[in-house]
Amino acid sequence: MTVLEDARELLPELVRLRRSVHAEPEVGLRLPRTQETVLTALDGLPLEVRTGAALSSVVAVVRGAGSAAPVLLRADMDALPMTEKSGVDYAARVPDAAHACGHDLHVAMLAGAARLLAARRDELAGDVILMFQPGEEGHDGARLMLEEGLLEVTGVRPAAAYALHVTPSLAAGTFRHRSGAALAASGTLEVTFDGQGGHGAWPQRARDPIPALGAAIGALQTMITRRFDALDPVVFSIGAVHAGTAANIVPDKASLTATLRSFSADTHARLAAEAEQVCHGIAAAHGVTARVTAHDGYPATVNDPAETAFAAGVLADLAGAEQVRPDARPAMVSDDIGRVLARVPGSMITLGACPPGADPARVAGNHSPLAVFDDSVLDIGAAALTELALRRSAVPPARP
């Protein structure tokens, strides 16, 4: 039987696994129930399994018959801190966590690939590392797994790394790929304007930070259009503004928090520096002071062109050329798979999971409390990961 035929036979089991993970979502780096579910799914397979110390990760190694460099396959496992409103009968049983980004599907697909690869160890020219990762949603789980020796687990650094990410915004079973910068680098900027409080009736006796905050909100948006090249896109979105407690009190301070997004390290660093300069200048003009703190988030996810082309060919053979297309544009969302791809050439591929009867252009997307994913794509996802590992492990190393 082919890989895809075997994956189709596994589909009912993968659906049960996915829905079990979906019903008990966990947020962050500590996912004890999810980790136990993964370990149970892998139990009995001829794998070398280890768990993380700083997080509830699972790393499983499929030992191949040959000595080629390993291939790494990744699935993130964590949920989002939100309440699900999808209405599905396997919805989250807790009010403060939901698998609204599809990581539950990723878990099931990689568990399916583990089973398919374990049955094909004799066909593997090298080992396969299965990376089940917590903490993708803002907790930098990939960094922690790298620090705990993810890339050294077999004794040989991986030759390639691949990940799939589902979205209901594409037709079920279709794949999208992109070479180069695919997802943005992210960061956070926190700005506090410090003034001197007083009575709202006598603002001249105070140093009001609110006008400075208001001026900064507009100036920071203008900064994007006047200091940055439109062909090297950046996004600066203010998501939180805080000031004051009552109508007749001039507060001591006013603050904003913003997310920063870009596709190059140099632009990302300059974005924070330019924003800091703007805020200090506005503060001085309003007779207050500014405290500006920039926090780095995730680096850009940069797909290796050769590995992306290779993956696209494998997926076209598996699903049909009409189901595999390049993405015209990168996305401003971020993912810590970028940390892995900065050290190992590879690619993040998107898999469509639009539910039956829905319009991908109108359906609730990733991170929506209404998001619904079609779990009938679990077999093609598991088969895709398996074929990528099988065929990539057989690729001879490049000549120096």
C-alpha positions as CSV (number, residue, x, y, z in Angstrom):
1,M,0.0,0.0,0.0
2,T,1.1,3.6,-0.6
3,V,1.7,6.0,2.2
4,L,-1.5,7.9,1.5
5,E,-3.5,4.6,1.4
6,D,-2.1,3.7,4.8
7,A,-2.8,7.2,6.1
8,R,-6.4,6.9,5.0
9,E,-6.8,3.7,7.0
10,L,-5.6,5.6,10.0
11,L,-8.0,8.5,9.6
12,P,-10.7,7.4,12.1
13,E,-8.0,7.0,14.7
14,L,-6.4,10.4,13.9
15,V,-9.8,12.1,14.1
16,R,-10.4,10.6,17.6
17,L,-6.9,11.7,18.7
18,R,-7.4,15.2,17.3
19,R,-10.8,15.6,19.0
20,S,-9.5,14.4,22.3
21,V,-6.7,17.0,22.3
22,H,-9.2,19.6,21.1
23,A,-11.6,18.9,24.0
24,E,-8.9,19.4,26.6
25,P,-6.8,22.4,25.4
26,E,-3.9,23.6,27.4
27,V,-2.1,27.0,27.2
28,G,1.6,27.8,27.4
29,L,4.6,25.6,28.1
30,R,3.1,23.2,30.6
31,L,0.7,20.8,28.8
32,P,0.6,17.7,31.0
33,R,-2.7,16.3,29.6
34,T,-1.6,16.9,26.0
35,Q,1.8,15.5,26.6
36,E,0.3,12.3,28.1
37,T,-2.1,12.0,25.1
38,V,0.9,12.2,22.7
39,L,2.9,9.7,24.7
40,T,-0.1,7.3,24.7
41,A,-0.5,7.7,21.0
42,L,3.2,6.8,20.5
43,D,3.3,4.0,23.0
44,G,4.3,0.6,21.5
45,L,5.9,2.1,18.5
46,P,9.7,1.4,17.9
47,L,10.7,5.0,18.8
48,E,13.2,6.6,21.1
49,V,11.2,9.1,23.2
50,R,12.2,11.8,25.6
51,T,10.3,14.6,27.3
52,G,11.4,18.1,28.1
53,A,12.5,19.6,31.4
54,A,11.5,23.3,31.0
55,L,8.3,22.5,29.1
56,S,6.0,19.5,28.4
57,S,7.6,18.7,25.1
58,V,7.9,15.3,23.5
59,V,10.8,14.4,21.1
60,A,10.6,11.0,19.4
61,V,13.2,9.5,17.1
62,V,12.5,7.0,14.3
63,R,15.8,5.2,13.6
64,G,16.2,4.7,9.9
65,A,18.2,1.9,8.2
66,G,20.8,4.2,6.7
67,S,23.3,6.8,7.9
68,A,21.9,9.9,6.2
69,A,21.5,13.0,8.2
70,P,18.2,13.2,10.1
71,V,15.0,15.0,9.0
72,L,13.0,17.0,11.6
73,L,9.2,17.2,11.6
74,R,7.5,19.6,13.9
75,A,4.0,20.0,15.4
76,D,3.0,22.6,17.9
77,M,0.6,21.5,20.7
78,D,-0.6,24.5,22.7
79,A,-3.9,26.2,22.6
80,L,-4.9,29.9,22.9
81,P,-6.2,31.7,26.0
82,M,-9.7,32.2,24.8
83,T,-13.2,30.7,25.1
84,E,-14.3,28.6,22.2
85,K,-17.6,29.4,20.5
86,S,-17.5,27.0,17.5
87,G,-20.5,24.9,18.6
88,V,-18.9,21.6,17.6
89,D,-19.7,18.6,19.8
90,Y,-16.1,18.1,20.8
91,A,-15.5,21.7,21.8
92,A,-13.2,22.7,24.7
93,R,-14.5,21.6,28.1
94,V,-12.8,24.6,29.8
95,P,-13.8,28.2,29.3
96,D,-10.3,29.7,29.2
97,A,-8.5,27.7,26.5
98,A,-9.3,26.8,22.9
99,H,-7.6,25.1,19.9
100,A,-8.5,28.0,17.6
101,C,-5.2,27.8,15.6
102,G,-5.4,24.2,14.6
103,H,-2.5,22.8,16.7
104,D,-4.7,19.9,17.7
105,L,-4.6,18.8,14.0
106,H,-0.9,19.3,13.9
107,V,-0.5,16.9,16.9
108,A,-2.7,14.2,15.2
109,M,-0.9,14.5,11.9
110,L,2.6,14.1,13.4
111,A,1.4,11.2,15.5
112,G,0.0,9.6,12.3
113,A,3.4,10.3,10.6
114,A,5.1,8.6,13.6
115,R,3.1,5.4,13.0
116,L,3.6,5.5,9.2
117,L,7.3,6.1,9.5
118,A,7.8,3.4,12.2
119,A,6.3,0.9,9.8
120,R,8.8,2.1,7.1
121,R,12.0,2.2,9.0
122,D,13.7,0.0,6.5
123,E,12.9,2.6,3.8
124,L,14.4,5.5,5.7
125,A,17.9,6.4,4.7
126,G,18.4,8.3,8.0
127,D,16.7,9.1,11.2
128,V,13.6,11.2,11.7
129,I,13.1,13.6,14.6
130,L,9.5,14.2,15.7
131,M,9.2,17.5,17.5
132,F,6.0,17.9,19.6
133,Q,6.3,21.5,20.9
134,P,4.4,23.4,23.5
135,G,4.4,27.2,23.9
136,E,4.3,28.3,20.3
137,E,1.6,30.9,21.1
138,G,3.9,33.6,22.5
139,H,5.9,31.4,24.9
140,D,8.9,30.6,22.7
141,G,8.7,26.9,23.1
142,A,11.0,26.3,20.1
143,R,13.8,28.2,21.7
144,L,13.5,26.1,24.9
145,M,13.5,22.9,22.9
146,L,16.6,24.0,21.0
147,E,18.3,24.8,24.3
148,E,17.4,21.3,25.6
149,G,19.3,19.7,22.7
150,L,16.6,19.2,20.1
151,L,19.0,19.3,17.1
152,E,21.6,17.0,18.8
153,V,19.1,14.3,19.9
154,T,20.4,11.8,17.3
155,G,24.0,12.8,17.5
156,V,23.8,14.3,14.0
157,R,22.3,17.7,13.1
158,P,19.3,17.5,10.9
159,A,19.7,18.1,7.2
160,A,16.2,19.5,6.8
161,A,13.1,20.5,8.9
162,Y,9.5,20.7,7.8
163,A,6.2,21.8,9.4
164,L,2.6,22.0,8.3
165,H,0.2,24.6,9.5
166,V,-3.6,24.3,8.9
167,T,-6.0,27.1,8.1
168,P,-9.7,27.2,7.4
169,S,-9.1,30.0,5.0
170,L,-8.0,27.6,2.2
171,A,-9.9,24.8,0.6
172,A,-9.5,21.5,2.4
173,G,-6.5,19.4,1.2
174,T,-4.8,22.2,-0.7
175,F,-1.2,23.2,0.0
176,R,0.5,26.6,-0.2
177,H,4.2,27.2,0.0
178,R,6.6,30.2,-0.2
179,S,10.3,30.5,-0.5
180,G,12.2,33.1,1.5
181,A,10.5,35.2,4.2
182,A,7.1,33.6,4.8
183,L,6.1,34.8,8.2
184,A,7.1,38.1,10.0
185,A,9.3,38.7,12.9
186,S,7.4,40.0,15.9
187,G,8.1,42.2,18.9
188,T,6.4,44.4,21.5
189,L,6.8,48.0,22.3
190,E,5.8,49.4,25.7
191,V,5.7,53.2,26.2
192,T,4.8,55.1,29.3
193,F,4.5,58.9,29.4
194,D,5.2,60.2,32.9
195,G,3.8,63.6,33.9
196,Q,2.5,65.1,37.1
197,G,-1.1,64.6,38.2
198,G,-3.5,67.2,39.4
199,H,-7.1,68.5,39.3
200,G,-8.9,68.4,35.9
201,A,-10.1,72.0,36.6
202,W,-6.5,73.3,36.7
203,P,-4.5,71.4,34.0
204,Q,-2.0,74.2,33.9
205,R,-0.8,73.2,37.4
206,A,-0.2,69.6,36.2
207,R,1.9,68.0,33.4
208,D,-0.7,66.0,31.6
209,P,0.6,62.8,29.9
210,I,-2.6,62.1,28.0
211,P,-2.0,64.7,25.2
212,A,1.5,63.2,24.7
213,L,-0.1,59.7,24.4
214,G,-2.6,61.0,21.9
215,A,0.1,62.7,19.8
216,A,2.2,59.5,19.9
217,I,-0.6,57.4,18.6
218,G,-0.8,59.5,15.4
219,A,2.9,60.1,15.1
220,L,3.8,56.5,15.3
221,Q,1.5,55.6,12.4
222,T,2.9,58.5,10.3
223,M,6.4,57.2,11.1
224,I,5.6,54.0,9.3
225,T,4.7,55.8,6.1
226,R,7.4,58.4,6.2
227,R,10.5,56.5,7.5
228,F,10.1,53.0,6.0
229,D,10.2,51.7,2.5
230,A,6.8,50.6,1.4
231,L,8.5,47.7,-0.4
232,D,10.0,46.4,2.8
233,P,6.7,46.2,4.8
234,V,6.3,46.8,8.5
235,V,3.3,46.8,10.7
236,F,2.9,48.8,13.9
237,S,-0.3,48.1,15.7
238,I,-1.3,49.7,19.1
239,G,-3.3,47.1,20.9
240,A,-3.6,48.6,24.4
241,V,-3.9,52.2,25.8
242,H,-4.2,53.0,29.5
243,A,-4.6,56.3,31.2
244,G,-6.5,57.8,34.1
245,T,-9.1,56.8,36.7
246,A,-11.7,59.7,36.7
247,A,-13.0,62.5,34.6
248,N,-11.7,65.3,36.9
249,I,-8.2,63.9,37.6
250,V,-5.1,64.6,35.5
251,P,-3.2,61.3,35.8
252,D,0.5,60.9,36.5
253,K,1.1,58.6,33.6
254,A,-0.4,57.2,30.4
255,S,0.8,54.2,28.4
256,L,0.4,52.2,25.2
257,T,1.5,48.8,24.1
258,A,2.1,47.9,20.5
259,T,3.0,44.9,18.3
260,L,5.8,45.3,15.8
261,R,6.0,43.2,12.6
262,S,8.6,43.1,9.8
263,F,10.4,40.6,7.5
264,S,14.1,41.5,8.1
265,A,16.2,41.7,11.2
266,D,17.7,45.1,10.3
267,T,14.2,46.7,9.7
268,H,12.9,45.2,12.8
269,A,15.7,46.7,14.9
270,R,15.2,50.1,13.2
271,L,11.5,50.0,13.8
272,A,11.9,49.9,17.5
273,A,14.7,52.5,17.5
274,E,12.7,54.9,15.4
275,A,9.6,54.5,17.6
276,E,11.6,55.2,20.7
277,Q,13.0,58.4,19.1
278,V,9.5,59.6,18.2
279,C,8.1,59.0,21.7
280,H,11.0,60.8,23.4
281,G,10.5,63.8,21.1
282,I,6.8,64.0,21.7
283,A,7.4,63.7,25.5
284,A,9.8,66.6,25.4
285,A,7.4,68.7,23.4
286,H,4.6,68.1,26.0
287,G,6.8,68.7,29.1
288,V,6.7,65.0,30.2
289,T,9.1,62.1,30.0
290,A,8.8,58.8,28.2
291,R,9.9,55.3,29.2
292,V,10.2,53.0,26.1
293,T,10.9,49.3,26.3
294,A,11.2,47.0,23.3
295,H,10.8,43.3,23.7
296,D,11.9,40.9,20.9
297,G,9.4,38.2,20.0
298,Y,10.0,35.7,17.2
299,P,12.4,36.0,14.3
300,A,11.0,36.0,10.8
301,T,10.3,32.5,9.4
302,V,12.5,32.2,6.3
303,N,11.9,29.1,4.2
304,D,14.9,27.8,2.4
305,P,14.3,28.0,-1.4
306,A,15.7,24.6,-2.2
307,E,13.9,22.8,0.6
308,T,10.6,24.6,-0.3
309,A,10.9,23.6,-4.0
310,F,11.7,20.0,-2.9
311,A,8.7,20.0,-0.6
312,A,6.4,21.4,-3.3
313,G,7.4,18.6,-5.6
314,V,6.8,15.9,-3.0
315,L,3.3,17.4,-2.2
316,A,2.4,17.7,-5.9
317,D,3.2,14.0,-6.3
318,L,1.2,13.1,-3.3
319,A,-1.9,15.4,-3.7
320,G,-1.8,16.4,-7.4
321,A,-0.1,19.4,-8.9
322,E,-3.4,21.3,-8.9
323,Q,-3.6,21.1,-5.1
324,V,-0.2,22.7,-4.6
325,R,0.4,26.4,-5.3
326,P,2.9,29.1,-4.2
327,D,1.8,31.9,-1.9
328,A,1.9,35.2,-3.6
329,R,2.7,37.1,-0.4
330,P,4.2,36.5,3.0
331,A,2.0,36.8,6.1
332,M,2.4,39.2,9.0
333,V,1.8,36.6,11.6
334,S,4.7,35.0,13.4
335,D,5.7,31.5,14.5
336,D,8.7,30.3,16.5
337,I,9.4,27.6,13.9
338,G,11.5,30.5,12.5
339,R,14.1,29.7,15.3
340,V,14.5,26.1,13.9
341,L,14.6,27.2,10.3
342,A,17.3,29.8,11.2
343,R,19.5,26.8,12.1
344,V,18.3,24.0,9.8
345,P,17.2,24.6,6.2
346,G,13.5,23.7,5.7
347,S,10.1,25.0,5.1
348,M,6.7,25.8,6.8
349,I,3.9,24.7,4.5
350,T,0.2,25.7,4.8
351,L,-2.5,23.1,4.5
352,G,-6.1,24.1,3.9
353,A,-8.8,22.8,6.3
354,C,-11.9,24.7,5.4
355,P,-15.0,22.9,6.7
356,P,-17.4,21.3,4.2
357,G,-19.9,23.8,2.7
358,A,-18.0,26.9,3.9
359,D,-16.4,29.6,1.8
360,P,-12.7,29.8,2.6
361,A,-12.8,33.6,1.9
362,R,-15.6,34.1,4.5
363,V,-15.1,31.4,7.1
364,A,-13.8,32.3,10.6
365,G,-10.1,32.1,10.5
366,N,-7.3,31.1,12.8
367,H,-7.5,32.6,16.3
368,S,-11.2,33.2,16.0
369,P,-13.4,31.7,18.8
370,L,-15.7,30.6,15.9
371,A,-12.9,28.7,14.0
372,V,-13.8,25.2,12.8
373,F,-11.2,23.0,11.0
374,D,-12.0,20.0,8.8
375,D,-10.3,17.1,10.3
376,S,-10.7,15.0,7.1
377,V,-7.4,16.5,6.1
378,L,-5.5,14.6,8.8
379,D,-4.7,11.7,6.5
380,I,-3.2,13.9,3.8
381,G,-1.3,15.9,6.4
382,A,0.1,12.7,8.0
383,A,1.0,11.3,4.6
384,A,2.6,14.6,3.6
385,L,4.9,14.7,6.6
386,T,5.8,11.0,6.1
387,E,6.6,11.4,2.4
388,L,8.7,14.5,3.1
389,A,10.8,12.5,5.6
390,L,11.1,9.4,3.4
391,R,12.1,11.2,0.3
392,R,14.3,13.9,1.9
393,S,16.3,11.3,3.9
394,A,17.2,9.7,0.5
395,V,18.6,12.9,-0.9
396,P,22.4,12.7,-1.1
397,P,24.3,15.5,0.7
398,A,25.3,18.5,-1.3
399,R,28.9,18.5,-2.6
400,P,31.2,21.0,-0.7
